[in-house]
Amino acid sequence: MERYTRYERARIIGARALQISLGAPVLIRPDTGDPIEIAMRELEGDMLPITVKRDHVR
């Protein structure tokens, strides 16, 4: 898994948790019904097909 900033990580988990709460298929076998916990485990398991584009302006 590539390194995400804490803000990117929070945004990814929040967006995925919203998808799960709206009925999107879960990519892991959930131990809990909490969408945030499920999204965190999916991210940690490198199961989310998400790309983060960064603008490196200095």
mmCIF file of the N, C-alpha and C atoms, coordinates in Angstrom:
data_MODEL
# 
_entry.id   MODEL 
# 
loop_
_atom_site.group_PDB 
_atom_site.id 
_atom_site.type_symbol 
_atom_site.label_atom_id 
_atom_site.label_alt_id 
_atom_site.label_comp_id 
_atom_site.label_asym_id 
_atom_site.label_entity_id 
_atom_site.label_seq_id 
_atom_site.pdbx_PDB_ins_code 
_atom_site.Cartn_x 
_atom_site.Cartn_y 
_atom_site.Cartn_z 
_atom_site.occupancy 
_atom_site.B_iso_or_equiv 
_atom_site.pdbx_formal_charge 
_atom_site.auth_seq_id 
_atom_site.auth_comp_id 
_atom_site.auth_asym_id 
_atom_site.auth_atom_id 
_atom_site.pdbx_PDB_model_num 
ATOM 1   N N  . MET A 1 1  ? 0.852   -1.179  0.000  1.00 0.00 ? 1  MET A N  1 
ATOM 2   C CA . MET A 1 1  ? 0.000   0.000   0.000  1.00 0.00 ? 1  MET A CA 1 
ATOM 3   C C  . MET A 1 1  ? 0.891   1.233   0.000  1.00 0.00 ? 1  MET A C  1 
ATOM 4   N N  . GLU A 1 2  ? 0.577   2.160   -0.881 1.00 0.00 ? 2  GLU A N  1 
ATOM 5   C CA . GLU A 1 2  ? 1.356   3.395   -0.894 1.00 0.00 ? 2  GLU A CA 1 
ATOM 6   C C  . GLU A 1 2  ? 1.026   4.217   0.342  1.00 0.00 ? 2  GLU A C  1 
ATOM 7   N N  . ARG A 1 3  ? 1.871   5.136   0.647  1.00 0.00 ? 3  ARG A N  1 
ATOM 8   C CA . ARG A 1 3  ? 1.716   5.949   1.853  1.00 0.00 ? 3  ARG A CA 1 
ATOM 9   C C  . ARG A 1 3  ? 0.733   7.085   1.583  1.00 0.00 ? 3  ARG A C  1 
ATOM 10  N N  . TYR A 1 4  ? -0.286  7.199   2.414  1.00 0.00 ? 4  TYR A N  1 
ATOM 11  C CA . TYR A 1 4  ? -1.257  8.283   2.332  1.00 0.00 ? 4  TYR A CA 1 
ATOM 12  C C  . TYR A 1 4  ? -1.057  9.220   3.515  1.00 0.00 ? 4  TYR A C  1 
ATOM 13  N N  . THR A 1 5  ? -1.366  10.496  3.300  1.00 0.00 ? 5  THR A N  1 
ATOM 14  C CA . THR A 1 5  ? -1.370  11.418  4.429  1.00 0.00 ? 5  THR A CA 1 
ATOM 15  C C  . THR A 1 5  ? -2.593  11.100  5.294  1.00 0.00 ? 5  THR A C  1 
ATOM 16  N N  . ARG A 1 6  ? -2.626  11.623  6.493  1.00 0.00 ? 6  ARG A N  1 
ATOM 17  C CA . ARG A 1 6  ? -3.776  11.347  7.359  1.00 0.00 ? 6  ARG A CA 1 
ATOM 18  C C  . ARG A 1 6  ? -5.055  11.939  6.780  1.00 0.00 ? 6  ARG A C  1 
ATOM 19  N N  . TYR A 1 7  ? -4.930  13.017  6.022  1.00 0.00 ? 7  TYR A N  1 
ATOM 20  C CA . TYR A 1 7  ? -6.104  13.644  5.417  1.00 0.00 ? 7  TYR A CA 1 
ATOM 21  C C  . TYR A 1 7  ? -6.630  12.804  4.251  1.00 0.00 ? 7  TYR A C  1 
ATOM 22  N N  . GLU A 1 8  ? -5.715  12.289  3.437  1.00 0.00 ? 8  GLU A N  1 
ATOM 23  C CA . GLU A 1 8  ? -6.115  11.406  2.340  1.00 0.00 ? 8  GLU A CA 1 
ATOM 24  C C  . GLU A 1 8  ? -6.764  10.142  2.895  1.00 0.00 ? 8  GLU A C  1 
ATOM 25  N N  . ARG A 1 9  ? -6.153  9.605   3.929  1.00 0.00 ? 9  ARG A N  1 
ATOM 26  C CA . ARG A 1 9  ? -6.675  8.382   4.549  1.00 0.00 ? 9  ARG A CA 1 
ATOM 27  C C  . ARG A 1 9  ? -8.086  8.614   5.109  1.00 0.00 ? 9  ARG A C  1 
ATOM 28  N N  . ALA A 1 10 ? -8.289  9.739   5.785  1.00 0.00 ? 10 ALA A N  1 
ATOM 29  C CA . ALA A 1 10 ? -9.605  10.059  6.340  1.00 0.00 ? 10 ALA A CA 1 
ATOM 30  C C  . ALA A 1 10 ? -10.635 10.223  5.227  1.00 0.00 ? 10 ALA A C  1 
ATOM 31  N N  . ARG A 1 11 ? -10.249 10.864  4.140  1.00 0.00 ? 11 ARG A N  1 
ATOM 32  C CA . ARG A 1 11 ? -11.169 11.079  3.017  1.00 0.00 ? 11 ARG A CA 1 
ATOM 33  C C  . ARG A 1 11 ? -11.540 9.765   2.349  1.00 0.00 ? 11 ARG A C  1 
ATOM 34  N N  . ILE A 1 12 ? -10.554 8.889   2.160  1.00 0.00 ? 12 ILE A N  1 
ATOM 35  C CA . ILE A 1 12 ? -10.800 7.590   1.531  1.00 0.00 ? 12 ILE A CA 1 
ATOM 36  C C  . ILE A 1 12 ? -11.725 6.746   2.407  1.00 0.00 ? 12 ILE A C  1 
ATOM 37  N N  . ILE A 1 13 ? -11.431 6.682   3.698  1.00 0.00 ? 13 ILE A N  1 
ATOM 38  C CA . ILE A 1 13 ? -12.249 5.876   4.608  1.00 0.00 ? 13 ILE A CA 1 
ATOM 39  C C  . ILE A 1 13 ? -13.668 6.436   4.690  1.00 0.00 ? 13 ILE A C  1 
ATOM 40  N N  . GLY A 1 14 ? -13.796 7.750   4.770  1.00 0.00 ? 14 GLY A N  1 
ATOM 41  C CA . GLY A 1 14 ? -15.119 8.364   4.835  1.00 0.00 ? 14 GLY A CA 1 
ATOM 42  C C  . GLY A 1 14 ? -15.944 8.121   3.589  1.00 0.00 ? 14 GLY A C  1 
ATOM 43  N N  . ALA A 1 15 ? -15.316 8.255   2.427  1.00 0.00 ? 15 ALA A N  1 
ATOM 44  C CA . ALA A 1 15 ? -16.030 8.039   1.165  1.00 0.00 ? 15 ALA A CA 1 
ATOM 45  C C  . ALA A 1 15 ? -16.458 6.579   1.032  1.00 0.00 ? 15 ALA A C  1 
ATOM 46  N N  . ARG A 1 16 ? -15.569 5.663   1.386  1.00 0.00 ? 16 ARG A N  1 
ATOM 47  C CA . ARG A 1 16 ? -15.893 4.239   1.280  1.00 0.00 ? 16 ARG A CA 1 
ATOM 48  C C  . ARG A 1 16 ? -16.963 3.843   2.302  1.00 0.00 ? 16 ARG A C  1 
ATOM 49  N N  . ALA A 1 17 ? -16.891 4.388   3.513  1.00 0.00 ? 17 ALA A N  1 
ATOM 50  C CA . ALA A 1 17 ? -17.907 4.097   4.532  1.00 0.00 ? 17 ALA A CA 1 
ATOM 51  C C  . ALA A 1 17 ? -19.282 4.574   4.069  1.00 0.00 ? 17 ALA A C  1 
ATOM 52  N N  . LEU A 1 18 ? -19.335 5.716   3.412  1.00 0.00 ? 18 LEU A N  1 
ATOM 53  C CA . LEU A 1 18 ? -20.601 6.211   2.871  1.00 0.00 ? 18 LEU A CA 1 
ATOM 54  C C  . LEU A 1 18 ? -21.136 5.256   1.814  1.00 0.00 ? 18 LEU A C  1 
ATOM 55  N N  . GLN A 1 19 ? -20.265 4.792   0.923  1.00 0.00 ? 19 GLN A N  1 
ATOM 56  C CA . GLN A 1 19 ? -20.687 3.828   -0.098 1.00 0.00 ? 19 GLN A CA 1 
ATOM 57  C C  . GLN A 1 19 ? -21.263 2.569   0.547  1.00 0.00 ? 19 GLN A C  1 
ATOM 58  N N  . ILE A 1 20 ? -20.574 2.060   1.563  1.00 0.00 ? 20 ILE A N  1 
ATOM 59  C CA . ILE A 1 20 ? -21.024 0.841   2.241  1.00 0.00 ? 20 ILE A CA 1 
ATOM 60  C C  . ILE A 1 20 ? -22.377 1.071   2.908  1.00 0.00 ? 20 ILE A C  1 
ATOM 61  N N  . SER A 1 21 ? -22.542 2.211   3.563  1.00 0.00 ? 21 SER A N  1 
ATOM 62  C CA . SER A 1 21 ? -23.806 2.493   4.249  1.00 0.00 ? 21 SER A CA 1 
ATOM 63  C C  . SER A 1 21 ? -24.965 2.661   3.269  1.00 0.00 ? 21 SER A C  1 
ATOM 64  N N  . LEU A 1 22 ? -24.649 2.999   2.021  1.00 0.00 ? 22 LEU A N  1 
ATOM 65  C CA . LEU A 1 22 ? -25.687 3.136   0.995  1.00 0.00 ? 22 LEU A CA 1 
ATOM 66  C C  . LEU A 1 22 ? -25.922 1.839   0.228  1.00 0.00 ? 22 LEU A C  1 
ATOM 67  N N  . GLY A 1 23 ? -25.249 0.757   0.653  1.00 0.00 ? 23 GLY A N  1 
ATOM 68  C CA . GLY A 1 23 ? -25.533 -0.552  0.069  1.00 0.00 ? 23 GLY A CA 1 
ATOM 69  C C  . GLY A 1 23 ? -24.516 -1.098  -0.904 1.00 0.00 ? 23 GLY A C  1 
ATOM 70  N N  . ALA A 1 24 ? -23.362 -0.469  -1.029 1.00 0.00 ? 24 ALA A N  1 
ATOM 71  C CA . ALA A 1 24 ? -22.325 -0.980  -1.939 1.00 0.00 ? 24 ALA A CA 1 
ATOM 72  C C  . ALA A 1 24 ? -21.820 -2.327  -1.424 1.00 0.00 ? 24 ALA A C  1 
ATOM 73  N N  . PRO A 1 25 ? -21.395 -3.211  -2.330 1.00 0.00 ? 25 PRO A N  1 
ATOM 74  C CA . PRO A 1 25 ? -20.878 -4.505  -1.879 1.00 0.00 ? 25 PRO A CA 1 
ATOM 75  C C  . PRO A 1 25 ? -19.607 -4.345  -1.047 1.00 0.00 ? 25 PRO A C  1 
ATOM 76  N N  . VAL A 1 26 ? -19.493 -5.165  -0.014 1.00 0.00 ? 26 VAL A N  1 
ATOM 77  C CA . VAL A 1 26 ? -18.337 -5.136  0.880  1.00 0.00 ? 26 VAL A CA 1 
ATOM 78  C C  . VAL A 1 26 ? -17.277 -6.069  0.313  1.00 0.00 ? 26 VAL A C  1 
ATOM 79  N N  . LEU A 1 27 ? -16.015 -5.640  0.330  1.00 0.00 ? 27 LEU A N  1 
ATOM 80  C CA . LEU A 1 27 ? -14.929 -6.392  -0.283 1.00 0.00 ? 27 LEU A CA 1 
ATOM 81  C C  . LEU A 1 27 ? -14.250 -7.369  0.670  1.00 0.00 ? 27 LEU A C  1 
ATOM 82  N N  . ILE A 1 28 ? -14.654 -7.356  1.939  1.00 0.00 ? 28 ILE A N  1 
ATOM 83  C CA . ILE A 1 28 ? -14.083 -8.267  2.935  1.00 0.00 ? 28 ILE A CA 1 
ATOM 84  C C  . ILE A 1 28 ? -15.224 -8.961  3.662  1.00 0.00 ? 28 ILE A C  1 
ATOM 85  N N  . ARG A 1 29 ? -14.889 -9.939  4.459  1.00 0.00 ? 29 ARG A N  1 
ATOM 86  C CA . ARG A 1 29 ? -15.885 -10.574 5.320  1.00 0.00 ? 29 ARG A CA 1 
ATOM 87  C C  . ARG A 1 29 ? -15.952 -9.747  6.608  1.00 0.00 ? 29 ARG A C  1 
ATOM 88  N N  . PRO A 1 30 ? -17.044 -9.000  6.804  1.00 0.00 ? 30 PRO A N  1 
ATOM 89  C CA . PRO A 1 30 ? -17.091 -8.077  7.944  1.00 0.00 ? 30 PRO A CA 1 
ATOM 90  C C  . PRO A 1 30 ? -17.290 -8.790  9.279  1.00 0.00 ? 30 PRO A C  1 
ATOM 91  N N  . ASP A 1 31 ? -16.547 -8.330  10.293 1.00 0.00 ? 31 ASP A N  1 
ATOM 92  C CA . ASP A 1 31 ? -16.720 -8.811  11.663 1.00 0.00 ? 31 ASP A CA 1 
ATOM 93  C C  . ASP A 1 31 ? -17.749 -7.960  12.396 1.00 0.00 ? 31 ASP A C  1 
ATOM 94  N N  . THR A 1 32 ? -17.987 -6.780  11.884 1.00 0.00 ? 32 THR A N  1 
ATOM 95  C CA . THR A 1 32 ? -18.881 -5.824  12.529 1.00 0.00 ? 32 THR A CA 1 
ATOM 96  C C  . THR A 1 32 ? -19.761 -5.183  11.465 1.00 0.00 ? 32 THR A C  1 
ATOM 97  N N  . GLY A 1 33 ? -20.813 -4.522  11.895 1.00 0.00 ? 33 GLY A N  1 
ATOM 98  C CA . GLY A 1 33 ? -21.690 -3.846  10.959 1.00 0.00 ? 33 GLY A CA 1 
ATOM 99  C C  . GLY A 1 33 ? -21.344 -2.381  10.765 1.00 0.00 ? 33 GLY A C  1 
ATOM 100 N N  . ASP A 1 34 ? -20.281 -1.917  11.418 1.00 0.00 ? 34 ASP A N  1 
ATOM 101 C CA . ASP A 1 34 ? -19.891 -0.513  11.357 1.00 0.00 ? 34 ASP A CA 1 
ATOM 102 C C  . ASP A 1 34 ? -19.192 -0.216  10.028 1.00 0.00 ? 34 ASP A C  1 
ATOM 103 N N  . PRO A 1 35 ? -19.781 0.633   9.176  1.00 0.00 ? 35 PRO A N  1 
ATOM 104 C CA . PRO A 1 35 ? -19.179 0.921   7.868  1.00 0.00 ? 35 PRO A CA 1 
ATOM 105 C C  . PRO A 1 35 ? -17.774 1.513   7.952  1.00 0.00 ? 35 PRO A C  1 
ATOM 106 N N  . ILE A 1 36 ? -17.494 2.292   8.993  1.00 0.00 ? 36 ILE A N  1 
ATOM 107 C CA . ILE A 1 36 ? -16.159 2.891   9.126  1.00 0.00 ? 36 ILE A CA 1 
ATOM 108 C C  . ILE A 1 36 ? -15.121 1.810   9.405  1.00 0.00 ? 36 ILE A C  1 
ATOM 109 N N  . GLU A 1 37 ? -15.442 0.880   10.297 1.00 0.00 ? 37 GLU A N  1 
ATOM 110 C CA . GLU A 1 37 ? -14.516 -0.220  10.591 1.00 0.00 ? 37 GLU A CA 1 
ATOM 111 C C  . GLU A 1 37 ? -14.277 -1.073  9.347  1.00 0.00 ? 37 GLU A C  1 
ATOM 112 N N  . ILE A 1 38 ? -15.334 -1.341  8.605  1.00 0.00 ? 38 ILE A N  1 
ATOM 113 C CA . ILE A 1 38 ? -15.205 -2.136  7.379  1.00 0.00 ? 38 ILE A CA 1 
ATOM 114 C C  . ILE A 1 38 ? -14.315 -1.409  6.379  1.00 0.00 ? 38 ILE A C  1 
ATOM 115 N N  . ALA A 1 39 ? -14.544 -0.107  6.193  1.00 0.00 ? 39 ALA A N  1 
ATOM 116 C CA . ALA A 1 39 ? -13.741 0.680   5.253  1.00 0.00 ? 39 ALA A CA 1 
ATOM 117 C C  . ALA A 1 39 ? -12.277 0.716   5.673  1.00 0.00 ? 39 ALA A C  1 
ATOM 118 N N  . MET A 1 40 ? -12.017 0.834   6.968  1.00 0.00 ? 40 MET A N  1 
ATOM 119 C CA . MET A 1 40 ? -10.635 0.844   7.454  1.00 0.00 ? 40 MET A CA 1 
ATOM 120 C C  . MET A 1 40 ? -9.954  -0.491  7.167  1.00 0.00 ? 40 MET A C  1 
ATOM 121 N N  . ARG A 1 41 ? -10.657 -1.584  7.397  1.00 0.00 ? 41 ARG A N  1 
ATOM 122 C CA . ARG A 1 41 ? -10.071 -2.903  7.135  1.00 0.00 ? 41 ARG A CA 1 
ATOM 123 C C  . ARG A 1 41 ? -9.841  -3.123  5.642  1.00 0.00 ? 41 ARG A C  1 
ATOM 124 N N  . GLU A 1 42 ? -10.747 -2.625  4.808  1.00 0.00 ? 42 GLU A N  1 
ATOM 125 C CA . GLU A 1 42 ? -10.544 -2.736  3.362  1.00 0.00 ? 42 GLU A CA 1 
ATOM 126 C C  . GLU A 1 42 ? -9.308  -1.951  2.930  1.00 0.00 ? 42 GLU A C  1 
ATOM 127 N N  . LEU A 1 43 ? -9.126  -0.761  3.468  1.00 0.00 ? 43 LEU A N  1 
ATOM 128 C CA . LEU A 1 43 ? -7.965  0.055   3.119  1.00 0.00 ? 43 LEU A CA 1 
ATOM 129 C C  . LEU A 1 43 ? -6.677  -0.600  3.606  1.00 0.00 ? 43 LEU A C  1 
ATOM 130 N N  . GLU A 1 44 ? -6.677  -1.091  4.833  1.00 0.00 ? 44 GLU A N  1 
ATOM 131 C CA . GLU A 1 44 ? -5.487  -1.753  5.379  1.00 0.00 ? 44 GLU A CA 1 
ATOM 132 C C  . GLU A 1 44 ? -5.149  -3.032  4.616  1.00 0.00 ? 44 GLU A C  1 
ATOM 133 N N  . GLY A 1 45 ? -6.171  -3.702  4.094  1.00 0.00 ? 45 GLY A N  1 
ATOM 134 C CA . GLY A 1 45 ? -5.959  -4.923  3.325  1.00 0.00 ? 45 GLY A CA 1 
ATOM 135 C C  . GLY A 1 45 ? -5.618  -4.661  1.873  1.00 0.00 ? 45 GLY A C  1 
ATOM 136 N N  . ASP A 1 46 ? -5.464  -3.391  1.500  1.00 0.00 ? 46 ASP A N  1 
ATOM 137 C CA . ASP A 1 46 ? -5.111  -2.992  0.132  1.00 0.00 ? 46 ASP A CA 1 
ATOM 138 C C  . ASP A 1 46 ? -6.106  -3.548  -0.882 1.00 0.00 ? 46 ASP A C  1 
ATOM 139 N N  . MET A 1 47 ? -7.397  -3.455  -0.553 1.00 0.00 ? 47 MET A N  1 
ATOM 140 C CA . MET A 1 47 ? -8.448  -3.994  -1.404 1.00 0.00 ? 47 MET A CA 1 
ATOM 141 C C  . MET A 1 47 ? -9.215  -2.925  -2.180 1.00 0.00 ? 47 MET A C  1 
ATOM 142 N N  . LEU A 1 48 ? -8.957  -1.671  -1.905 1.00 0.00 ? 48 LEU A N  1 
ATOM 143 C CA . LEU A 1 48 ? -9.719  -0.608  -2.552 1.00 0.00 ? 48 LEU A CA 1 
ATOM 144 C C  . LEU A 1 48 ? -9.027  -0.133  -3.825 1.00 0.00 ? 48 LEU A C  1 
ATOM 145 N N  . PRO A 1 49 ? -9.754  -0.116  -4.930 1.00 0.00 ? 49 PRO A N  1 
ATOM 146 C CA . PRO A 1 49 ? -9.173  0.382   -6.180 1.00 0.00 ? 49 PRO A CA 1 
ATOM 147 C C  . PRO A 1 49 ? -9.248  1.903   -6.249 1.00 0.00 ? 49 PRO A C  1 
ATOM 148 N N  . ILE A 1 50 ? -8.459  2.555   -5.427 1.00 0.00 ? 50 ILE A N  1 
ATOM 149 C CA . ILE A 1 50 ? -8.493  4.018   -5.327 1.00 0.00 ? 50 ILE A CA 1 
ATOM 150 C C  . ILE A 1 50 ? -7.123  4.577   -5.682 1.00 0.00 ? 50 ILE A C  1 
ATOM 151 N N  . THR A 1 51 ? -7.126  5.631   -6.466 1.00 0.00 ? 51 THR A N  1 
ATOM 152 C CA . THR A 1 51 ? -5.900  6.328   -6.821 1.00 0.00 ? 51 THR A CA 1 
ATOM 153 C C  . THR A 1 51 ? -5.987  7.753   -6.291 1.00 0.00 ? 51 THR A C  1 
ATOM 154 N N  . VAL A 1 52 ? -4.930  8.205   -5.653 1.00 0.00 ? 52 VAL A N  1 
ATOM 155 C CA . VAL A 1 52 ? -4.873  9.578   -5.145 1.00 0.00 ? 52 VAL A CA 1 
ATOM 156 C C  . VAL A 1 52 ? -3.950  10.370  -6.056 1.00 0.00 ? 52 VAL A C  1 
ATOM 157 N N  . LYS A 1 53 ? -4.486  11.431  -6.638 1.00 0.00 ? 53 LYS A N  1 
ATOM 158 C CA . LYS A 1 53 ? -3.672  12.308  -7.478 1.00 0.00 ? 53 LYS A CA 1 
ATOM 159 C C  . LYS A 1 53 ? -3.241  13.496  -6.639 1.00 0.00 ? 53 LYS A C  1 
ATOM 160 N N  . ARG A 1 54 ? -1.957  13.766  -6.676 1.00 0.00 ? 54 ARG A N  1 
ATOM 161 C CA . ARG A 1 54 ? -1.410  14.873  -5.892 1.00 0.00 ? 54 ARG A CA 1 
ATOM 162 C C  . ARG A 1 54 ? -0.800  15.907  -6.825 1.00 0.00 ? 54 ARG A C  1 
ATOM 163 N N  . ASP A 1 55 ? -1.021  17.166  -6.493 1.00 0.00 ? 55 ASP A N  1 
ATOM 164 C CA . ASP A 1 55 ? -0.364  18.259  -7.193 1.00 0.00 ? 55 ASP A CA 1 
ATOM 165 C C  . ASP A 1 55 ? 0.839   18.663  -6.361 1.00 0.00 ? 55 ASP A C  1 
ATOM 166 N N  . HIS A 1 56 ? 2.009   18.473  -6.897 1.00 0.00 ? 56 HIS A N  1 
ATOM 167 C CA . HIS A 1 56 ? 3.232   18.826  -6.178 1.00 0.00 ? 56 HIS A CA 1 
ATOM 168 C C  . HIS A 1 56 ? 3.695   20.212  -6.621 1.00 0.00 ? 56 HIS A C  1 
ATOM 169 N N  . VAL A 1 57 ? 3.104   21.213  -6.015 1.00 0.00 ? 57 VAL A N  1 
ATOM 170 C CA . VAL A 1 57 ? 3.437   22.589  -6.335 1.00 0.00 ? 57 VAL A CA 1 
ATOM 171 C C  . VAL A 1 57 ? 4.257   23.144  -5.181 1.00 0.00 ? 57 VAL A C  1 
ATOM 172 N N  . ARG A 1 58 ? 5.387   23.709  -5.515 1.00 0.00 ? 58 ARG A N  1 
ATOM 173 C CA . ARG A 1 58 ? 6.230   24.316  -4.481 1.00 0.00 ? 58 ARG A CA 1 
ATOM 174 C C  . ARG A 1 58 ? 6.602   25.704  -4.876 1.00 0.00 ? 58 ARG A C  1 
# 
